[in-house]
Amino acid sequence: MLFIMLTKDQGAFLGPISNILGYLMNGIFAILDFINIPNIGLAIFLFTIVIYLFMLPLTIKQQKFSKLSAKMNPELQAIRDRYKNRKDTESMQAMNAETQQVHAKYGVSQTGSCVQLLIQMPILLALYRVISNIPAYVDKVKAAFSPLVDNLIAQEGSAEFVQGFKNAAMYVKNFSNEAFTGGNAEYIRNTYIDVLNKASTTELRSIYEKYPSLEVDVERTAELIGSYNNFFGINIGNSPSFMVSEAWNTAEGVAWLSLILAFLIPVLSAATQWINIKLMPQQAAQASGDQANSMMQSMKMMNTMMPLVSAFFCFTLPAGMGLYWIAGSVVRSVQQIIINRHLDRIDLDELIKKNIEKRNKKLEKAGIDPQKINTYASLNTRKVVPAGASTSSAKPSLEATNRMTPEEKEEALKKSTEYYSKNAKSGSIAAKANMVKQFNEKNNK
């Protein structure tokens, strides 16, 4: 790539999302600057709150599906158990047909919460890009580096010197890019800003030790960026590991307060992550026996490891990233408490009724009689009886189906398969329009 505007994401997919979030971050920082509290840490916290509030409707939809899944899982597991040892194509098609009809009975899509996750993931990835590359998106922060960078570029051997900084390795290709070697002024400035943005305070001081004439520029930049990065006494531009090293090796002895503050970020990150996991609704196991135990153990291990992994990364990365993870966990935890109270008041039967009503409206728009489709959904799942449930619960649906004439049954089946074929992706199991018909014909022989 010939031209990079700092470290802005240039991808065709994440790039535009990152730019939109970047405008939001720049706006928040500009407001804070206007009221004389230009602070990156506070901007990150407010930015995270806004983003998670924006995604709240998606989160609620996702967790409503999780609640319905707990109700559907016994029926879905009964289907899987019945076809457990049957691997032929016809049996697999029949199993998928029955699974599809269970979802239809509850008025939900088989993809469930996947759509919500697919929407949220790019936003969260783009959010990470913006937080980790603040100068690329926040004009005021970029401007703080500009005087020093302009004078540093003019110094002989400065490019080789800054490449010796610890985090400069991630930009090594920029220095060999034809835009850099060809003298593209804006590209060169942006590359220097990228490196200096990831530099520690010790590395910034080393600049005027190498180039004494830049002492004033370095001090001004370090002071300005330091004020932007200062969050309750922590420089969020430095990593906690660097803070520990600096606090331990001060000339006055161990700086215990700095040492405690350095460990505070990773500890809070792990603690808030753990609380967030505990507040999340736990998925019911969708398997039985040893498989279920294995799944539960894996989930327990993952829930234990995630806070520890979070603490490790927060210890080694700049504290600003740790602050973002803490802010995200706190916001999600508060959201989760509110969502849990909301979901506890929801009548599942009423929720299913609303889902079916929405689905019926879609069927009607497609010119399909919802009543016949719903009858067939009941017919195809009449044998699916959850453990401990009475088999009599299937009788009303069966009786309703038996009142249909053979022609009406055939027409309902045809409409059902046409609907799923029309709305399924090409090549998917659901797209095979005769799937349900073949299964029923086989059972009626």
Residue, then its C-alpha position, 0 to 999 in steps of 0.5 A: m500500500l503506497f499511502i497510509m494515513l497513520t495507522k488507520d485501518q485501510g481494509a475494505f470492510l473494517g476501514p469504513i467502520s473504524n473511520i466512523l468510530g474514529y469520528l465519534m472518538n475525535g468528537i468526544f475528545a474535542i468536547l472534553d478539550f472544549i470543557n478543559i479536560p482533554n483526557i484520553g483515558l476519560a475519552i476511552f471510557l465515554f467512547t466505550i459507554v456510547i458504543y455498548l449502548f448502541m449495541l444494547p438492542l443487539t445484546i438483548k436480542q441475542q440473550k432472548f434467543s439464549k433464553l428460548s434455546a434453553k426451552m428448545n434444547p430438550e427437543l433438539q437433543a431428542i432429535r439428535d439422540r434419535y439419529k445418533n447412529r444414522k449417518d446416511t444422507e437421507s437420515m441427515q436430511a430428515m434430522n435437519a428437517e425436524t430441527q428446522q421445524v422445531h425452530a419454526k414452532y418457536g418462531v425463531s431462525q436456525t441462525g439464532s443469535c449469529v446475526q447479532l454476533l456478526i453485526q457486533m464483531p466488526i464493531l468491536l474489532a474496529l473499536y480496538r483499532v481506534i483505541s490502539n491508534i488514537p493519533a490516527y483518529v484524534d486530531k488534537v493528539k496527532a497535532a501534539f506530536s507534529p512539532l517534534v516530528d517535523n524537527l526530528i525528521a530533519q536530524e541525520g540518522s533519525a529514522e535508524f534511531v527511532q527504529g531501535f525503539k521497542n515497538a518500532a518493529m511493527y512499522v519496519k515495513n513503513f521505513s522501507n516503503e517506496a513512499f518513505t524512501g521516495g520522500n513522501a512528506e506526509y507518509i514519513r511524518n505519519t510513520y514517525i508519529d506511529v512510532l512515537n505514539k508507541a514509545s515509552t517516556t524513557e524512549l522519548r527522553s532518549i531523543y534529546e540525549k541523542y539530539p540535544s537541540l530537540e530537548v525543548d520539543v521533546e519536553r513539550t511533547a512529553e508534557l502535553i501527551g503526558s497530560y492527555n494520558n494521565f488517568f488517576g496518576i497512571n500514564i496510560g501510554n506506558s505498559p504496566s510492565f514498564m511502570v513496574s520496571e521504572a518504579w523498581n529502579t528509581a534513584e530514590g528506591v522503590a516507588w511503592l505507590s507507582l508499583i501498586l498503580a501499575f498492578l492495578i490495571p491488570v488486576l482490575s481487568a481480570a476482576t471485572q472480566w470475571i464478574n462479567i462472566k458470572l453475570m452472563p446467562q449460562q448456556a444449557a448443555q446441548a448434549s448428554g453423558d460424557q459429551a455434556n461433561s466434557m463441554m461443561q469442563s471446557m466452558k469452565m476452563m475457558n471462563t477461568m482462563m479468560p480473566l487470566v489472559s486478560a490480566f497478562f495482556c493488560f500487563t504487557l500492552p499500554a495501559g490505555m488498552g487495559l483501561y478500554w477492557i476494564a471500561g468494556s467489562v464494567v459497562r457490560s456488567v451493568q448492562q447485564i444486570i439490567i438485561n437479566r432483570h428484564l429477561d426475568r420478567i419476560d413470559l416465554d410463552e408470550l415471547i414465542k407467540k410474538n415470534i410466531e406472529k412476526r414469522n407469520k407476517k413474513l409468510e403472508k407477505a410471501g403468499i404462504d398460508p401460515q396456518k398450514i405451515n405451522t400445522y406441519a411444524s407441529l406434525n413433524t415434531r410430534k414425536v419429539v418429546p423432552a425427557g420427563a414430558s407427557t406424550s399426550s402433549a403431542k396429541p392436539s397437534l396430531e389431531a389438528t393435522n389429521r383433520m386436513t385432507p391429503e390434498e391440504k397436507e400435500e399443499a402445506l408441505k409444498k408451501s413449507t419447502e418452497y418457503y425455506s428454499k426461497n429464504a435459504k442460501s444456495g446449496s444449504i440443507a434447507a434449500k432442498a425443497n423436497m427434503v421434508k416431503q421425502f422424510n414424511e413419505k418415508n414415514n408414511k410407507 
